[in-house]
Amino acid sequence: MSSDDVFSVDAAWLSKDSRRVSLPQQPEPADADEDASHERQIIEDALAGSRGRVSGPNGAAAKLRIPPSTLEHRIRN
């Protein structure tokens, strides 16, 4: 999930040799509680829109365009 409206991908991530890709260092969020609250709201909205269904073509994970296992992990934490 992104905290703003623009999502960008480093071209190195698209290379076939993923061993050469180094993960970018991400700064700590200024307000982690606010970010967690925002993420929680997004997840709750997606679950409400999917009638509580996590996986499947009409599930919240599909709406959020993330794997169901990732969504389940985020819900648990």
N, CA, C, O and CB atoms as a CASP TS submission, in Angstrom:
PFRMAT TS
TARGET T0000
AUTHOR 0000-0000-0000
METHOD Language model
MODEL 1
PARENT N/A
ATOM      1  N   MET     1       0.846  -1.168   0.000  1.00  0.00           N
ATOM      2  CA  MET     1       0.000   0.000   0.000  1.00  0.00           C
ATOM      3  C   MET     1       0.892   1.232   0.000  1.00  0.00           C
ATOM      4  O   MET     1       2.015   1.211   0.505  1.00  0.00           O
ATOM      5  CB  MET     1      -0.963  -0.003   1.214  1.00  0.00           C
ATOM      6  N   SER     2       0.387   2.257  -0.555  1.00  0.00           N
ATOM      7  CA  SER     2       1.143   3.490  -0.671  1.00  0.00           C
ATOM      8  C   SER     2       0.455   4.580   0.132  1.00  0.00           C
ATOM      9  O   SER     2      -0.771   4.609   0.239  1.00  0.00           O
ATOM     10  CB  SER     2       1.294   3.907  -2.146  1.00  0.00           C
ATOM     11  N   SER     3       1.255   5.477   0.696  1.00  0.00           N
ATOM     12  CA  SER     3       0.685   6.557   1.488  1.00  0.00           C
ATOM     13  C   SER     3       0.230   7.729   0.633  1.00  0.00           C
ATOM     14  O   SER     3      -0.414   8.648   1.136  1.00  0.00           O
ATOM     15  CB  SER     3       1.687   7.032   2.504  1.00  0.00           C
ATOM     16  N   ASP     4       0.557   7.707  -0.657  1.00  0.00           N
ATOM     17  CA  ASP     4       0.085   8.779  -1.534  1.00  0.00           C
ATOM     18  C   ASP     4      -0.550   8.191  -2.781  1.00  0.00           C
ATOM     19  O   ASP     4      -0.719   6.976  -2.881  1.00  0.00           O
ATOM     20  CB  ASP     4       1.239   9.725  -1.916  1.00  0.00           C
ATOM     21  N   ASP     5      -0.897   9.038  -3.721  1.00  0.00           N
ATOM     22  CA  ASP     5      -1.636   8.601  -4.895  1.00  0.00           C
ATOM     23  C   ASP     5      -0.771   8.020  -6.003  1.00  0.00           C
ATOM     24  O   ASP     5      -1.303   7.463  -6.963  1.00  0.00           O
ATOM     25  CB  ASP     5      -2.410   9.735  -5.434  1.00  0.00           C
ATOM     26  N   VAL     6       0.540   8.136  -5.896  1.00  0.00           N
ATOM     27  CA  VAL     6       1.434   7.694  -6.961  1.00  0.00           C
ATOM     28  C   VAL     6       2.238   6.490  -6.490  1.00  0.00           C
ATOM     29  O   VAL     6       2.852   6.513  -5.423  1.00  0.00           O
ATOM     30  CB  VAL     6       2.377   8.838  -7.400  1.00  0.00           C
ATOM     31  N   PHE     7       2.222   5.452  -7.292  1.00  0.00           N
ATOM     32  CA  PHE     7       2.996   4.246  -7.010  1.00  0.00           C
ATOM     33  C   PHE     7       4.044   4.129  -8.097  1.00  0.00           C
ATOM     34  O   PHE     7       3.721   4.158  -9.284  1.00  0.00           O
ATOM     35  CB  PHE     7       2.086   2.963  -6.946  1.00  0.00           C
ATOM     36  N   SER     8       5.294   3.996  -7.697  1.00  0.00           N
ATOM     37  CA  SER     8       6.353   3.869  -8.695  1.00  0.00           C
ATOM     38  C   SER     8       7.186   2.633  -8.401  1.00  0.00           C
ATOM     39  O   SER     8       7.297   2.195  -7.255  1.00  0.00           O
ATOM     40  CB  SER     8       7.245   5.132  -8.721  1.00  0.00           C
ATOM     41  N   VAL     9       7.766   2.083  -9.450  1.00  0.00           N
ATOM     42  CA  VAL     9       8.577   0.883  -9.339  1.00  0.00           C
ATOM     43  C   VAL     9       9.963   1.194  -9.902  1.00  0.00           C
ATOM     44  O   VAL     9      10.097   1.731 -11.001  1.00  0.00           O
ATOM     45  CB  VAL     9       7.914  -0.323 -10.088  1.00  0.00           C
ATOM     46  N   ASP    10      10.978   0.848  -9.132  1.00  0.00           N
ATOM     47  CA  ASP    10      12.351   1.019  -9.596  1.00  0.00           C
ATOM     48  C   ASP    10      12.580   0.043 -10.745  1.00  0.00           C
ATOM     49  O   ASP    10      12.189  -1.121 -10.656  1.00  0.00           O
ATOM     50  CB  ASP    10      13.384   0.786  -8.434  1.00  0.00           C
ATOM     51  N   ALA    11      13.205   0.504 -11.811  1.00  0.00           N
ATOM     52  CA  ALA    11      13.440  -0.337 -12.988  1.00  0.00           C
ATOM     53  C   ALA    11      14.238  -1.590 -12.633  1.00  0.00           C
ATOM     54  O   ALA    11      14.087  -2.615 -13.298  1.00  0.00           O
ATOM     55  CB  ALA    11      14.176   0.460 -14.069  1.00  0.00           C
ATOM     56  N   ALA    12      15.075  -1.535 -11.616  1.00  0.00           N
ATOM     57  CA  ALA    12      15.859  -2.698 -11.207  1.00  0.00           C
ATOM     58  C   ALA    12      14.956  -3.850 -10.768  1.00  0.00           C
ATOM     59  O   ALA    12      15.331  -5.016 -10.896  1.00  0.00           O
ATOM     60  CB  ALA    12      16.816  -2.321 -10.074  1.00  0.00           C
ATOM     61  N   TRP    13      13.788  -3.535 -10.260  1.00  0.00           N
ATOM     62  CA  TRP    13      12.854  -4.575  -9.829  1.00  0.00           C
ATOM     63  C   TRP    13      12.305  -5.350 -11.019  1.00  0.00           C
ATOM     64  O   TRP    13      11.837  -6.478 -10.864  1.00  0.00           O
ATOM     65  CB  TRP    13      11.704  -3.961  -9.032  1.00  0.00           C
ATOM     66  N   LEU    14      12.359  -4.768 -12.173  1.00  0.00           N
ATOM     67  CA  LEU    14      11.815  -5.414 -13.354  1.00  0.00           C
ATOM     68  C   LEU    14      12.838  -6.287 -14.066  1.00  0.00           C
ATOM     69  O   LEU    14      12.490  -6.985 -15.018  1.00  0.00           O
ATOM     70  CB  LEU    14      11.285  -4.379 -14.302  1.00  0.00           C
ATOM     71  N   SER    15      14.087  -6.262 -13.626  1.00  0.00           N
ATOM     72  CA  SER    15      15.125  -7.055 -14.278  1.00  0.00           C
ATOM     73  C   SER    15      14.921  -8.532 -13.984  1.00  0.00           C
ATOM     74  O   SER    15      14.339  -8.898 -12.962  1.00  0.00           O
ATOM     75  CB  SER    15      16.521  -6.605 -13.819  1.00  0.00           C
ATOM     76  N   LYS    16      15.404  -9.376 -14.883  1.00  0.00           N
ATOM     77  CA  LYS    16      15.242 -10.827 -14.710  1.00  0.00           C
ATOM     78  C   LYS    16      16.189 -11.373 -13.650  1.00  0.00           C
ATOM     79  O   LYS    16      15.912 -12.419 -13.062  1.00  0.00           O
ATOM     80  CB  LYS    16      15.480 -11.551 -16.038  1.00  0.00           C
ATOM     81  N   ASP    17      17.287 -10.695 -13.397  1.00  0.00           N
ATOM     82  CA  ASP    17      18.250 -11.155 -12.403  1.00  0.00           C
ATOM     83  C   ASP    17      17.975 -10.447 -11.084  1.00  0.00           C
ATOM     84  O   ASP    17      18.575  -9.413 -10.790  1.00  0.00           O
ATOM     85  CB  ASP    17      19.709 -10.900 -12.875  1.00  0.00           C
ATOM     86  N   SER    18      17.069 -11.004 -10.294  1.00  0.00           N
ATOM     87  CA  SER    18      16.647 -10.346  -9.062  1.00  0.00           C
ATOM     88  C   SER    18      17.720 -10.368  -7.988  1.00  0.00           C
ATOM     89  O   SER    18      17.610  -9.646  -6.997  1.00  0.00           O
ATOM     90  CB  SER    18      15.400 -10.995  -8.537  1.00  0.00           C
ATOM     91  N   ARG    19      18.763 -11.186  -8.162  1.00  0.00           N
ATOM     92  CA  ARG    19      19.828 -11.230  -7.159  1.00  0.00           C
ATOM     93  C   ARG    19      20.586  -9.920  -7.104  1.00  0.00           C
ATOM     94  O   ARG    19      21.180  -9.599  -6.075  1.00  0.00           O
ATOM     95  CB  ARG    19      20.790 -12.372  -7.453  1.00  0.00           C
ATOM     96  N   ARG    20      20.580  -9.167  -8.168  1.00  0.00           N
ATOM     97  CA  ARG    20      21.311  -7.911  -8.212  1.00  0.00           C
ATOM     98  C   ARG    20      20.506  -6.740  -7.656  1.00  0.00           C
ATOM     99  O   ARG    20      21.037  -5.643  -7.484  1.00  0.00           O
ATOM    100  CB  ARG    20      21.725  -7.614  -9.625  1.00  0.00           C
ATOM    101  N   VAL    21      19.260  -6.967  -7.384  1.00  0.00           N
ATOM    102  CA  VAL    21      18.402  -5.893  -6.907  1.00  0.00           C
ATOM    103  C   VAL    21      18.633  -5.694  -5.420  1.00  0.00           C
ATOM    104  O   VAL    21      18.579  -6.645  -4.641  1.00  0.00           O
ATOM    105  CB  VAL    21      16.913  -6.198  -7.196  1.00  0.00           C
ATOM    106  N   SER    22      18.888  -4.465  -5.037  1.00  0.00           N
ATOM    107  CA  SER    22      19.007  -4.153  -3.617  1.00  0.00           C
ATOM    108  C   SER    22      17.741  -3.431  -3.186  1.00  0.00           C
ATOM    109  O   SER    22      17.216  -2.581  -3.904  1.00  0.00           O
ATOM    110  CB  SER    22      20.277  -3.289  -3.324  1.00  0.00           C
ATOM    111  N   LEU    23      17.268  -3.779  -2.019  1.00  0.00           N
ATOM    112  CA  LEU    23      16.044  -3.174  -1.528  1.00  0.00           C
ATOM    113  C   LEU    23      16.312  -1.734  -1.118  1.00  0.00           C
ATOM    114  O   LEU    23      17.297  -1.456  -0.433  1.00  0.00           O
ATOM    115  CB  LEU    23      15.472  -3.979  -0.348  1.00  0.00           C
ATOM    116  N   PRO    24      15.452  -0.824  -1.529  1.00  0.00           N
ATOM    117  CA  PRO    24      15.653   0.570  -1.140  1.00  0.00           C
ATOM    118  C   PRO    24      15.407   0.741   0.356  1.00  0.00           C
ATOM    119  O   PRO    24      14.546   0.077   0.934  1.00  0.00           O
ATOM    120  CB  PRO    24      14.724   1.499  -1.949  1.00  0.00           C
ATOM    121  N   GLN    25      16.149   1.611   0.955  1.00  0.00           N
ATOM    122  CA  GLN    25      15.955   1.918   2.362  1.00  0.00           C
ATOM    123  C   GLN    25      14.776   2.867   2.487  1.00  0.00           C
ATOM    124  O   GLN    25      14.753   3.928   1.863  1.00  0.00           O
ATOM    125  CB  GLN    25      17.238   2.530   2.990  1.00  0.00           C
ATOM    126  N   GLN    26      13.809   2.484   3.287  1.00  0.00           N
ATOM    127  CA  GLN    26      12.641   3.333   3.455  1.00  0.00           C
ATOM    128  C   GLN    26      12.743   4.044   4.792  1.00  0.00           C
ATOM    129  O   GLN    26      13.021   3.417   5.814  1.00  0.00           O
ATOM    130  CB  GLN    26      11.331   2.509   3.362  1.00  0.00           C
ATOM    131  N   PRO    27      12.520   5.341   4.789  1.00  0.00           N
ATOM    132  CA  PRO    27      12.570   6.072   6.053  1.00  0.00           C
ATOM    133  C   PRO    27      11.406   5.668   6.942  1.00  0.00           C
ATOM    134  O   PRO    27      10.355   5.245   6.462  1.00  0.00           O
ATOM    135  CB  PRO    27      12.552   7.587   5.806  1.00  0.00           C
ATOM    136  N   GLU    28      11.608   5.804   8.227  1.00  0.00           N
ATOM    137  CA  GLU    28      10.546   5.524   9.182  1.00  0.00           C
ATOM    138  C   GLU    28       9.426   6.535   8.977  1.00  0.00           C
ATOM    139  O   GLU    28       9.697   7.720   8.785  1.00  0.00           O
ATOM    140  CB  GLU    28      11.077   5.569  10.644  1.00  0.00           C
ATOM    141  N   PRO    29       8.174   6.090   9.014  1.00  0.00           N
ATOM    142  CA  PRO    29       7.078   7.041   8.873  1.00  0.00           C
ATOM    143  C   PRO    29       7.091   8.044  10.024  1.00  0.00           C
ATOM    144  O   PRO    29       7.437   7.708  11.156  1.00  0.00           O
ATOM    145  CB  PRO    29       5.728   6.304   8.818  1.00  0.00           C
ATOM    146  N   ALA    30       6.712   9.264   9.713  1.00  0.00           N
ATOM    147  CA  ALA    30       6.676  10.301  10.739  1.00  0.00           C
ATOM    148  C   ALA    30       5.701   9.931  11.845  1.00  0.00           C
ATOM    149  O   ALA    30       5.968  10.180  13.020  1.00  0.00           O
ATOM    150  CB  ALA    30       6.294  11.651  10.128  1.00  0.00           C
ATOM    151  N   ASP    31       4.596   9.351  11.482  1.00  0.00           N
ATOM    152  CA  ASP    31       3.592   8.964  12.465  1.00  0.00           C
ATOM    153  C   ASP    31       3.101   7.558  12.134  1.00  0.00           C
ATOM    154  O   ASP    31       2.154   7.382  11.368  1.00  0.00           O
ATOM    155  CB  ASP    31       2.408   9.979  12.490  1.00  0.00           C
ATOM    156  N   ALA    32       3.759   6.562  12.724  1.00  0.00           N
ATOM    157  CA  ALA    32       3.439   5.163  12.422  1.00  0.00           C
ATOM    158  C   ALA    32       2.006   4.821  12.812  1.00  0.00           C
ATOM    159  O   ALA    32       1.355   4.024  12.136  1.00  0.00           O
ATOM    160  CB  ALA    32       4.409   4.228  13.146  1.00  0.00           C
ATOM    161  N   ASP    33       1.507   5.417  13.896  1.00  0.00           N
ATOM    162  CA  ASP    33       0.135   5.142  14.318  1.00  0.00           C
ATOM    163  C   ASP    33      -0.866   5.631  13.280  1.00  0.00           C
ATOM    164  O   ASP    33      -1.869   4.969  13.015  1.00  0.00           O
ATOM    165  CB  ASP    33      -0.148   5.798  15.670  1.00  0.00           C
ATOM    166  N   GLU    34      -0.590   6.787  12.695  1.00  0.00           N
ATOM    167  CA  GLU    34      -1.481   7.333  11.670  1.00  0.00           C
ATOM    168  C   GLU    34      -1.477   6.448  10.431  1.00  0.00           C
ATOM    169  O   GLU    34      -2.527   6.201   9.838  1.00  0.00           O
ATOM    170  CB  GLU    34      -1.068   8.767  11.300  1.00  0.00           C
ATOM    171  N   ASP    35      -0.279   5.964  10.033  1.00  0.00           N
ATOM    172  CA  ASP    35      -0.181   5.071   8.877  1.00  0.00           C
ATOM    173  C   ASP    35      -0.919   3.762   9.134  1.00  0.00           C
ATOM    174  O   ASP    35      -1.614   3.254   8.254  1.00  0.00           O
ATOM    175  CB  ASP    35       1.289   4.790   8.540  1.00  0.00           C
ATOM    176  N   ALA    36      -0.767   3.215  10.342  1.00  0.00           N
ATOM    177  CA  ALA    36      -1.448   1.964  10.682  1.00  0.00           C
ATOM    178  C   ALA    36      -2.964   2.159  10.678  1.00  0.00           C
ATOM    179  O   ALA    36      -3.708   1.282  10.239  1.00  0.00           O
ATOM    180  CB  ALA    36      -0.979   1.449  12.059  1.00  0.00           C
ATOM    181  N   SER    37      -3.411   3.302  11.164  1.00  0.00           N
ATOM    182  CA  SER    37      -4.839   3.596  11.183  1.00  0.00           C
ATOM    183  C   SER    37      -5.378   3.726   9.761  1.00  0.00           C
ATOM    184  O   SER    37      -6.473   3.250   9.461  1.00  0.00           O
ATOM    185  CB  SER    37      -5.113   4.882  11.979  1.00  0.00           C
ATOM    186  N   HIS    38      -4.614   4.363   8.899  1.00  0.00           N
ATOM    187  CA  HIS    38      -5.018   4.526   7.498  1.00  0.00           C
ATOM    188  C   HIS    38      -5.087   3.160   6.803  1.00  0.00           C
ATOM    189  O   HIS    38      -6.033   2.877   6.069  1.00  0.00           O
ATOM    190  CB  HIS    38      -4.028   5.465   6.751  1.00  0.00           C
ATOM    191  N   GLU    39      -4.079   2.322   7.042  1.00  0.00           N
ATOM    192  CA  GLU    39      -4.065   0.986   6.444  1.00  0.00           C
ATOM    193  C   GLU    39      -5.245   0.162   6.945  1.00  0.00           C
ATOM    194  O   GLU    39      -5.891  -0.546   6.172  1.00  0.00           O
ATOM    195  CB  GLU    39      -2.742   0.265   6.759  1.00  0.00           C
ATOM    196  N   ARG    40      -5.520   0.259   8.233  1.00  0.00           N
ATOM    197  CA  ARG    40      -6.644  -0.481   8.815  1.00  0.00           C
ATOM    198  C   ARG    40      -7.957  -0.054   8.151  1.00  0.00           C
ATOM    199  O   ARG    40      -8.798  -0.896   7.836  1.00  0.00           O
ATOM    200  CB  ARG    40      -6.714  -0.252  10.351  1.00  0.00           C
ATOM    201  N   GLN    41      -8.128   1.249   7.942  1.00  0.00           N
ATOM    202  CA  GLN    41      -9.353   1.755   7.324  1.00  0.00           C
ATOM    203  C   GLN    41      -9.502   1.239   5.895  1.00  0.00           C
ATOM    204  O   GLN    41     -10.600   0.873   5.477  1.00  0.00           O
ATOM    205  CB  GLN    41      -9.361   3.286   7.334  1.00  0.00           C
ATOM    206  N   ILE    42      -8.405   1.212   5.151  1.00  0.00           N
ATOM    207  CA  ILE    42      -8.434   0.701   3.780  1.00  0.00           C
ATOM    208  C   ILE    42      -8.842  -0.770   3.772  1.00  0.00           C
ATOM    209  O   ILE    42      -9.661  -1.190   2.955  1.00  0.00           O
ATOM    210  CB  ILE    42      -7.057   0.881   3.101  1.00  0.00           C
ATOM    211  N   ILE    43      -8.267  -1.546   4.685  1.00  0.00           N
ATOM    212  CA  ILE    43      -8.593  -2.974   4.770  1.00  0.00           C
ATOM    213  C   ILE    43     -10.053  -3.164   5.168  1.00  0.00           C
ATOM    214  O   ILE    43     -10.754  -3.988   4.581  1.00  0.00           O
ATOM    215  CB  ILE    43      -7.667  -3.684   5.782  1.00  0.00           C
ATOM    216  N   GLU    44     -10.513  -2.406   6.163  1.00  0.00           N
ATOM    217  CA  GLU    44     -11.906  -2.528   6.597  1.00  0.00           C
ATOM    218  C   GLU    44     -12.880  -2.168   5.477  1.00  0.00           C
ATOM    219  O   GLU    44     -13.906  -2.825   5.305  1.00  0.00           O
ATOM    220  CB  GLU    44     -12.159  -1.637   7.810  1.00  0.00           C
ATOM    221  N   ASP    45     -12.556  -1.130   4.724  1.00  0.00           N
ATOM    222  CA  ASP    45     -13.419  -0.735   3.596  1.00  0.00           C
ATOM    223  C   ASP    45     -13.467  -1.832   2.535  1.00  0.00           C
ATOM    224  O   ASP    45     -14.530  -2.135   1.994  1.00  0.00           O
ATOM    225  CB  ASP    45     -12.917   0.586   2.967  1.00  0.00           C
ATOM    226  N   ALA    46     -12.304  -2.427   2.239  1.00  0.00           N
ATOM    227  CA  ALA    46     -12.258  -3.499   1.236  1.00  0.00           C
ATOM    228  C   ALA    46     -13.041  -4.716   1.722  1.00  0.00           C
ATOM    229  O   ALA    46     -13.748  -5.348   0.937  1.00  0.00           O
ATOM    230  CB  ALA    46     -10.795  -3.894   0.926  1.00  0.00           C
ATOM    231  N   LEU    47     -12.923  -5.047   3.002  1.00  0.00           N
ATOM    232  CA  LEU    47     -13.665  -6.180   3.551  1.00  0.00           C
ATOM    233  C   LEU    47     -15.169  -5.900   3.541  1.00  0.00           C
ATOM    234  O   LEU    47     -15.965  -6.792   3.248  1.00  0.00           O
ATOM    235  CB  LEU    47     -13.190  -6.490   4.983  1.00  0.00           C
ATOM    236  N   ALA    48     -15.550  -4.693   3.851  1.00  0.00           N
ATOM    237  CA  ALA    48     -16.974  -4.339   3.820  1.00  0.00           C
ATOM    238  C   ALA    48     -17.516  -4.442   2.396  1.00  0.00           C
ATOM    239  O   ALA    48     -18.629  -4.921   2.180  1.00  0.00           O
ATOM    240  CB  ALA    48     -17.195  -2.911   4.375  1.00  0.00           C
ATOM    241  N   GLY    49     -16.726  -3.991   1.435  1.00  0.00           N
ATOM    242  CA  GLY    49     -17.151  -4.047   0.041  1.00  0.00           C
ATOM    243  C   GLY    49     -17.218  -5.456  -0.510  1.00  0.00           C
ATOM    244  O   GLY    49     -17.901  -5.711  -1.502  1.00  0.00           O
ATOM    245  N   SER    50     -16.504  -6.379   0.135  1.00  0.00           N
ATOM    246  CA  SER    50     -16.509  -7.771  -0.318  1.00  0.00           C
ATOM    247  C   SER    50     -17.328  -8.666   0.616  1.00  0.00           C
ATOM    248  O   SER    50     -17.258  -9.893   0.540  1.00  0.00           O
ATOM    249  CB  SER    50     -15.075  -8.296  -0.420  1.00  0.00           C
ATOM    250  N   ARG    51     -18.100  -8.033   1.493  1.00  0.00           N
ATOM    251  CA  ARG    51     -18.939  -8.752   2.461  1.00  0.00           C
ATOM    252  C   ARG    51     -18.127  -9.701   3.335  1.00  0.00           C
ATOM    253  O   ARG    51     -18.578 -10.799   3.660  1.00  0.00           O
ATOM    254  CB  ARG    51     -20.025  -9.533   1.734  1.00  0.00           C
ATOM    255  N   GLY    52     -16.922  -9.269   3.714  1.00  0.00           N
ATOM    256  CA  GLY    52     -16.079 -10.037   4.621  1.00  0.00           C
ATOM    257  C   GLY    52     -15.228 -11.097   3.959  1.00  0.00           C
ATOM    258  O   GLY    52     -14.446 -11.771   4.629  1.00  0.00           O
ATOM    259  N   ARG    53     -15.366 -11.253   2.669  1.00  0.00           N
ATOM    260  CA  ARG    53     -14.588 -12.266   1.943  1.00  0.00           C
ATOM    261  C   ARG    53     -13.178 -11.744   1.699  1.00  0.00           C
ATOM    262  O   ARG    53     -12.995 -10.637   1.192  1.00  0.00           O
ATOM    263  CB  ARG    53     -15.275 -12.638   0.593  1.00  0.00           C
ATOM    264  N   VAL    54     -12.178 -12.554   2.066  1.00  0.00           N
ATOM    265  CA  VAL    54     -10.779 -12.161   1.901  1.00  0.00           C
ATOM    266  C   VAL    54     -10.260 -12.530   0.522  1.00  0.00           C
ATOM    267  O   VAL    54      -9.654 -11.698  -0.153  1.00  0.00           O
ATOM    268  CB  VAL    54      -9.912 -12.813   2.973  1.00  0.00           C
ATOM    269  N   SER    55     -10.492 -13.774   0.092  1.00  0.00           N
ATOM    270  CA  SER    55      -9.922 -14.244  -1.175  1.00  0.00           C
ATOM    271  C   SER    55     -11.001 -14.472  -2.223  1.00  0.00           C
ATOM    272  O   SER    55     -12.194 -14.312  -1.963  1.00  0.00           O
ATOM    273  CB  SER    55      -9.133 -15.533  -0.956  1.00  0.00           C
ATOM    274  N   GLY    56     -10.552 -14.847  -3.406  1.00  0.00           N
ATOM    275  CA  GLY    56     -11.468 -15.076  -4.516  1.00  0.00           C
ATOM    276  C   GLY    56     -11.552 -13.845  -5.399  1.00  0.00           C
ATOM    277  O   GLY    56     -11.037 -12.784  -5.048  1.00  0.00           O
ATOM    278  N   PRO    57     -12.206 -13.988  -6.551  1.00  0.00           N
ATOM    279  CA  PRO    57     -12.257 -12.878  -7.509  1.00  0.00           C
ATOM    280  C   PRO    57     -12.983 -11.644  -6.982  1.00  0.00           C
ATOM    281  O   PRO    57     -12.708 -10.533  -7.436  1.00  0.00           O
ATOM    282  CB  PRO    57     -12.922 -13.335  -8.770  1.00  0.00           C
ATOM    283  N   ASN    58     -13.898 -11.815  -6.040  1.00  0.00           N
ATOM    284  CA  ASN    58     -14.626 -10.685  -5.466  1.00  0.00           C
ATOM    285  C   ASN    58     -14.196 -10.379  -4.038  1.00  0.00           C
ATOM    286  O   ASN    58     -14.856  -9.619  -3.330  1.00  0.00           O
ATOM    287  CB  ASN    58     -16.109 -10.959  -5.500  1.00  0.00           C
ATOM    288  N   GLY    59     -13.077 -10.983  -3.618  1.00  0.00           N
ATOM    289  CA  GLY    59     -12.593 -10.786  -2.261  1.00  0.00           C
ATOM    290  C   GLY    59     -11.852  -9.475  -2.078  1.00  0.00           C
ATOM    291  O   GLY    59     -11.502  -8.793  -3.040  1.00  0.00           O
ATOM    292  N   ALA    60     -11.620  -9.142  -0.810  1.00  0.00           N
ATOM    293  CA  ALA    60     -10.933  -7.894  -0.473  1.00  0.00           C
ATOM    294  C   ALA    60      -9.514  -7.873  -1.027  1.00  0.00           C
ATOM    295  O   ALA    60      -9.045  -6.822  -1.464  1.00  0.00           O
ATOM    296  CB  ALA    60     -10.904  -7.697   1.040  1.00  0.00           C
ATOM    297  N   ALA    61      -8.819  -9.011  -1.017  1.00  0.00           N
ATOM    298  CA  ALA    61      -7.446  -9.053  -1.533  1.00  0.00           C
ATOM    299  C   ALA    61      -7.416  -8.685  -3.015  1.00  0.00           C
ATOM    300  O   ALA    61      -6.530  -7.956  -3.460  1.00  0.00           O
ATOM    301  CB  ALA    61      -6.828 -10.452  -1.321  1.00  0.00           C
ATOM    302  N   ALA    62      -8.380  -9.188  -3.770  1.00  0.00           N
ATOM    303  CA  ALA    62      -8.443  -8.856  -5.198  1.00  0.00           C
ATOM    304  C   ALA    62      -8.715  -7.365  -5.385  1.00  0.00           C
ATOM    305  O   ALA    62      -8.139  -6.732  -6.270  1.00  0.00           O
ATOM    306  CB  ALA    62      -9.536  -9.693  -5.905  1.00  0.00           C
ATOM    307  N   LYS    63      -9.587  -6.809  -4.556  1.00  0.00           N
ATOM    308  CA  LYS    63      -9.889  -5.378  -4.642  1.00  0.00           C
ATOM    309  C   LYS    63      -8.656  -4.535  -4.330  1.00  0.00           C
ATOM    310  O   LYS    63      -8.448  -3.476  -4.923  1.00  0.00           O
ATOM    311  CB  LYS    63     -11.030  -5.013  -3.684  1.00  0.00           C
ATOM    312  N   LEU    64      -7.834  -5.022  -3.383  1.00  0.00           N
ATOM    313  CA  LEU    64      -6.626  -4.292  -2.995  1.00  0.00           C
ATOM    314  C   LEU    64      -5.423  -4.646  -3.871  1.00  0.00           C
ATOM    315  O   LEU    64      -4.363  -4.028  -3.771  1.00  0.00           O
ATOM    316  CB  LEU    64      -6.297  -4.575  -1.540  1.00  0.00           C
ATOM    317  N   ARG    65      -5.610  -5.659  -4.736  1.00  0.00           N
ATOM    318  CA  ARG    65      -4.558  -6.125  -5.641  1.00  0.00           C
ATOM    319  C   ARG    65      -3.324  -6.619  -4.882  1.00  0.00           C
ATOM    320  O   ARG    65      -2.186  -6.308  -5.232  1.00  0.00           O
ATOM    321  CB  ARG    65      -4.160  -5.007  -6.599  1.00  0.00           C
ATOM    322  N   ILE    66      -3.593  -7.401  -3.830  1.00  0.00           N
ATOM    323  CA  ILE    66      -2.522  -8.040  -3.068  1.00  0.00           C
ATOM    324  C   ILE    66      -2.877  -9.507  -2.884  1.00  0.00           C
ATOM    325  O   ILE    66      -4.051  -9.869  -2.970  1.00  0.00           O
ATOM    326  CB  ILE    66      -2.304  -7.338  -1.686  1.00  0.00           C
ATOM    327  N   PRO    67      -1.882 -10.361  -2.633  1.00  0.00           N
ATOM    328  CA  PRO    67      -2.191 -11.774  -2.396  1.00  0.00           C
ATOM    329  C   PRO    67      -3.047 -11.955  -1.139  1.00  0.00           C
ATOM    330  O   PRO    67      -2.869 -11.222  -0.167  1.00  0.00           O
ATOM    331  CB  PRO    67      -0.893 -12.587  -2.269  1.00  0.00           C
ATOM    332  N   PRO    68      -3.963 -12.908  -1.143  1.00  0.00           N
ATOM    333  CA  PRO    68      -4.788 -13.146   0.043  1.00  0.00           C
ATOM    334  C   PRO    68      -3.952 -13.415   1.297  1.00  0.00           C
ATOM    335  O   PRO    68      -4.328 -12.996   2.392  1.00  0.00           O
ATOM    336  CB  PRO    68      -5.722 -14.317  -0.206  1.00  0.00           C
ATOM    337  N   SER    69      -2.829 -14.107   1.145  1.00  0.00           N
ATOM    338  CA  SER    69      -1.990 -14.399   2.315  1.00  0.00           C
ATOM    339  C   SER    69      -1.438 -13.114   2.929  1.00  0.00           C
ATOM    340  O   SER    69      -1.290 -13.024   4.147  1.00  0.00           O
ATOM    341  CB  SER    69      -0.832 -15.335   1.925  1.00  0.00           C
ATOM    342  N   THR    70      -1.135 -12.128   2.098  1.00  0.00           N
ATOM    343  CA  THR    70      -0.640 -10.848   2.606  1.00  0.00           C
ATOM    344  C   THR    70      -1.748 -10.129   3.370  1.00  0.00           C
ATOM    345  O   THR    70      -1.506  -9.578   4.443  1.00  0.00           O
ATOM    346  CB  THR    70      -0.117  -9.961   1.447  1.00  0.00           C
ATOM    347  N   LEU    71      -2.945 -10.132   2.828  1.00  0.00           N
ATOM    348  CA  LEU    71      -4.063  -9.499   3.504  1.00  0.00           C
ATOM    349  C   LEU    71      -4.355 -10.192   4.836  1.00  0.00           C
ATOM    350  O   LEU    71      -4.585  -9.525   5.844  1.00  0.00           O
ATOM    351  CB  LEU    71      -5.307  -9.516   2.609  1.00  0.00           C
ATOM    352  N   GLU    72      -4.345 -11.515   4.845  1.00  0.00           N
ATOM    353  CA  GLU    72      -4.581 -12.255   6.083  1.00  0.00           C
ATOM    354  C   GLU    72      -3.533 -11.910   7.132  1.00  0.00           C
ATOM    355  O   GLU    72      -3.854 -11.775   8.313  1.00  0.00           O
ATOM    356  CB  GLU    72      -4.579 -13.763   5.814  1.00  0.00           C
ATOM    357  N   HIS    73      -2.281 -11.766   6.707  1.00  0.00           N
ATOM    358  CA  HIS    73      -1.204 -11.389   7.628  1.00  0.00           C
ATOM    359  C   HIS    73      -1.455  -9.989   8.201  1.00  0.00           C
ATOM    360  O   HIS    73      -1.292  -9.761   9.400  1.00  0.00           O
ATOM    361  CB  HIS    73       0.169 -11.438   6.907  1.00  0.00           C
ATOM    362  N   ARG    74      -1.848  -9.067   7.340  1.00  0.00           N
ATOM    363  CA  ARG    74      -2.116  -7.685   7.794  1.00  0.00           C
ATOM    364  C   ARG    74      -3.307  -7.638   8.751  1.00  0.00           C
ATOM    365  O   ARG    74      -3.315  -6.853   9.699  1.00  0.00           O
ATOM    366  CB  ARG    74      -2.382  -6.760   6.582  1.00  0.00           C
ATOM    367  N   ILE    75      -4.297  -8.468   8.502  1.00  0.00           N
ATOM    368  CA  ILE    75      -5.464  -8.505   9.381  1.00  0.00           C
ATOM    369  C   ILE    75      -5.056  -9.011  10.764  1.00  0.00           C
ATOM    370  O   ILE    75      -5.497  -8.471  11.779  1.00  0.00           O
ATOM    371  CB  ILE    75      -6.576  -9.401   8.779  1.00  0.00           C
ATOM    372  N   ARG    76      -4.220 -10.042  10.804  1.00  0.00           N
ATOM    373  CA  ARG    76      -3.786 -10.623  12.075  1.00  0.00           C
ATOM    374  C   ARG    76      -2.902  -9.679  12.890  1.00  0.00           C
ATOM    375  O   ARG    76      -2.891  -9.746  14.119  1.00  0.00           O
ATOM    376  CB  ARG    76      -3.044 -11.910  11.818  1.00  0.00           C
ATOM    377  N   ASN    77      -2.175  -8.816  12.221  1.00  0.00           N
ATOM    378  CA  ASN    77      -1.241  -7.936  12.947  1.00  0.00           C
ATOM    379  C   ASN    77      -1.818  -6.622  13.200  1.00  0.00           C
ATOM    380  O   ASN    77      -1.167  -5.766  13.798  1.00  0.00           O
ATOM    381  CB  ASN    77       0.028  -7.763  12.211  1.00  0.00           C
TER
END
